């Protein structure tokens, strides 16, 4: 049995940094997409830290993620998932600033030898479609330039009937059970198993 003092060296840590969706907000099962992904990832040796701030922009995320991770990292293996929302559009953040914020996080994580997996912003009904698509494309470009995995969620879900129905049953921003399940499916089918380095149950 692993003692508390041994955790820093023997447990793999996964840090999931993002907005309220990473905490499962809106899911009546309280799992969220993160819980569904982890549950299928043979998580016996995986200590998952969901570090959520509601309504967070990339500016806010870039300012806090490093200290959040540093105080929990320990000495063992660690990985970072960035779950980006569309809050930059609400805040009026320029596209150039959004790109720079993400680039700075990715470059710093690389310097810290911290592998990163990025999940893009899912569709919401209160923002222009074109702006949401452009933001997701900008994030994807930053990731691709750095060879960081990027899960495109906007394009496959923007016209997805189940996603649209789920948002129609809520506030148009936060998905419920079905929507979190769709996000988990997209993550799991983006070579999540290869990135996390563990077996993944079939979905």
C-alpha positions as CSV (number, residue, x, y, z in Angstrom):
1,X,0.0,0.0,0.0
2,X,1.3,3.4,-0.9
3,X,1.8,5.8,2.0
4,X,1.0,9.4,1.9
5,X,4.7,10.3,1.9
6,X,5.2,8.2,-1.2
7,X,2.5,9.8,-3.3
8,X,4.9,12.5,-4.7
9,X,7.0,9.9,-6.4
10,X,4.6,7.1,-7.3
11,X,1.4,8.7,-8.5
12,X,0.9,10.2,-11.9
13,X,-0.9,13.5,-11.7
14,X,-3.3,14.9,-14.3
15,X,-4.1,18.6,-14.1
16,X,-7.3,19.7,-15.9
17,X,-7.4,23.5,-16.0
18,X,-10.4,25.3,-17.4
19,X,-13.8,26.8,-16.8
20,X,-16.8,25.4,-15.0
21,X,-17.3,22.5,-17.5
22,X,-14.2,20.7,-16.2
23,X,-15.9,20.6,-12.8
24,X,-19.0,18.9,-14.4
25,X,-21.3,21.9,-14.1
26,X,-24.6,21.2,-15.7
27,X,-24.3,17.4,-15.6
28,X,-27.0,15.9,-13.3
29,X,-24.7,12.9,-12.8
30,X,-22.0,15.2,-11.5
31,X,-19.4,13.5,-13.6
32,X,-18.9,16.0,-16.4
33,X,-16.9,15.1,-19.5
34,X,-13.7,14.9,-17.4
35,X,-15.1,12.3,-15.1
36,X,-16.3,10.2,-18.0
37,X,-12.9,10.4,-19.7
38,X,-11.0,9.5,-16.6
39,X,-13.4,6.6,-15.7
40,X,-12.5,5.0,-19.0
41,X,-8.7,5.5,-18.7
42,X,-7.8,2.8,-16.2
43,X,-7.1,5.5,-13.6
44,X,-5.8,3.4,-10.7
45,X,-2.5,5.3,-10.6
46,X,-3.8,8.6,-11.9
47,X,-4.5,11.4,-9.4
48,X,-6.7,13.9,-11.2
49,X,-6.8,17.6,-10.2
50,X,-9.7,19.5,-11.8
51,X,-8.8,23.2,-11.4
52,X,-11.9,25.1,-12.5
53,X,-12.7,28.8,-12.5
54,X,-16.1,29.7,-13.8
55,X,-16.2,32.0,-16.8
56,X,-12.4,32.0,-17.1
57,X,-10.8,33.7,-20.1
58,X,-7.4,32.7,-21.5
59,X,-6.0,35.8,-19.7
60,X,-7.1,34.5,-16.3
61,X,-6.0,31.0,-17.1
62,X,-2.6,32.0,-18.2
63,X,-2.1,34.0,-15.0
64,X,-3.0,31.2,-12.6
65,X,-2.3,27.8,-14.1
66,X,1.4,27.7,-13.2
67,X,1.0,28.4,-9.5
68,X,-2.0,26.0,-9.3
69,X,0.0,23.2,-10.8
70,X,3.3,23.9,-8.9
71,X,1.7,23.6,-5.5
72,X,0.3,20.1,-6.4
73,X,2.8,18.7,-8.8
74,X,5.2,16.8,-6.4
75,X,8.0,14.9,-7.9
76,X,6.3,12.3,-10.0
77,X,5.0,12.2,-13.6
78,X,2.5,14.9,-14.5
79,X,0.5,16.0,-17.5
80,X,-1.7,19.0,-18.3
81,X,-5.1,19.3,-20.0
82,X,-6.3,22.8,-21.0
83,X,-10.0,23.0,-21.5
84,X,-10.7,26.3,-23.2
85,X,-14.1,28.0,-23.3
86,X,-15.3,30.9,-25.4
87,X,-15.2,33.4,-22.6
88,X,-12.7,35.5,-24.4
89,X,-15.5,36.5,-26.8
90,X,-17.7,37.5,-23.9
91,X,-14.9,39.6,-22.4
92,X,-14.0,41.2,-25.7
93,X,-10.4,39.8,-25.7
94,X,-8.8,40.3,-29.1
95,X,-8.0,37.2,-31.2
96,X,-4.3,38.1,-31.1
97,X,-4.3,38.2,-27.3
98,X,-6.2,34.9,-27.1
99,X,-3.6,33.3,-29.3
100,X,-0.7,34.8,-27.3
101,X,-2.2,33.7,-24.0
102,X,-2.5,30.1,-25.2
103,X,1.0,30.2,-26.8
104,X,2.5,31.5,-23.6
105,X,1.0,28.7,-21.6
106,X,2.1,26.0,-24.0
107,X,5.6,27.4,-24.2
108,X,5.9,27.5,-20.4
109,X,4.6,24.0,-20.0
110,X,7.1,22.7,-22.5
111,X,9.9,24.4,-20.6
112,X,8.6,22.6,-17.5
113,X,8.5,19.3,-19.3
114,X,4.8,19.1,-18.8
115,X,2.9,17.4,-21.7
116,X,-0.2,19.3,-22.8
117,X,-3.5,18.2,-24.3
118,X,-5.9,21.0,-25.3
119,X,-9.7,20.8,-25.6
120,X,-11.2,23.6,-27.6
121,X,-14.3,25.6,-26.8
122,X,-17.7,23.9,-27.4
123,X,-20.6,25.7,-29.1
124,X,-22.9,27.9,-27.2
125,X,-26.0,29.8,-28.4
126,X,-25.4,33.2,-27.0
127,X,-22.4,34.1,-29.2
128,X,-22.1,34.5,-33.0
129,X,-21.3,31.3,-34.8
130,X,-18.6,32.8,-37.0
131,X,-16.7,34.3,-34.0
132,X,-16.8,30.9,-32.1
133,X,-15.5,29.1,-35.2
134,X,-12.7,31.7,-35.6
135,X,-11.7,31.4,-32.0
136,X,-11.5,27.6,-32.1
137,X,-9.5,27.8,-35.4
138,X,-7.1,30.2,-33.8
139,X,-6.5,27.9,-30.8
140,X,-6.1,25.0,-33.1
141,X,-3.4,26.8,-35.1
142,X,-1.4,27.7,-32.0
143,X,-1.5,24.1,-30.9
144,X,-0.6,22.7,-34.3
145,X,2.4,25.0,-34.7
146,X,3.7,23.5,-31.4
147,X,2.6,19.9,-32.2
148,X,0.3,19.9,-29.2
149,X,-2.9,17.7,-29.5
150,X,-6.0,19.8,-30.0
151,X,-9.6,18.5,-29.8
152,X,-11.9,20.5,-32.0
153,X,-15.3,20.5,-30.4
154,X,-16.9,23.5,-32.1
155,X,-17.2,22.2,-35.6
156,X,-18.5,18.6,-34.8
157,X,-21.0,19.9,-32.3
158,X,-22.2,23.1,-33.9
159,X,-24.8,21.2,-36.0
160,X,-25.1,18.1,-33.8
161,X,-28.8,17.5,-33.0
162,X,-28.2,16.0,-29.6
163,X,-25.9,18.8,-28.5
164,X,-28.4,21.4,-29.7
165,X,-31.2,19.7,-27.9
166,X,-29.1,19.5,-24.7
167,X,-28.4,23.3,-24.9
168,X,-32.0,24.0,-25.6
169,X,-32.9,22.3,-22.4
170,X,-30.5,24.4,-20.3
171,X,-29.3,28.0,-20.5
172,X,-27.8,27.6,-24.0
173,X,-24.3,27.8,-22.7
174,X,-23.8,24.8,-20.4
175,X,-24.6,21.3,-21.6
176,X,-26.4,18.7,-19.5
177,X,-25.7,14.9,-19.3
178,X,-25.8,14.3,-23.1
179,X,-23.5,17.2,-23.9
180,X,-20.9,16.2,-21.4
181,X,-21.1,12.7,-22.9
182,X,-20.5,14.0,-26.4
183,X,-17.5,16.1,-25.2
184,X,-16.0,13.0,-23.5
185,X,-16.5,11.0,-26.7
186,X,-14.6,13.6,-28.8
187,X,-11.7,13.6,-26.3
188,X,-11.5,9.8,-26.1
189,X,-11.4,9.5,-29.9
190,X,-8.6,12.0,-30.3
191,X,-5.9,9.5,-29.4
192,X,-6.4,10.2,-25.7
193,X,-5.1,6.7,-24.9
194,X,-1.9,7.4,-26.8
195,X,-1.4,10.7,-25.1
196,X,-2.2,9.6,-21.5
197,X,-0.3,6.3,-22.0
198,X,-2.9,4.0,-20.6
199,X,-5.5,1.6,-21.8
200,X,-8.9,3.1,-22.5
201,X,-12.2,1.2,-22.3
202,X,-14.3,1.0,-25.4
203,X,-17.0,3.6,-25.9
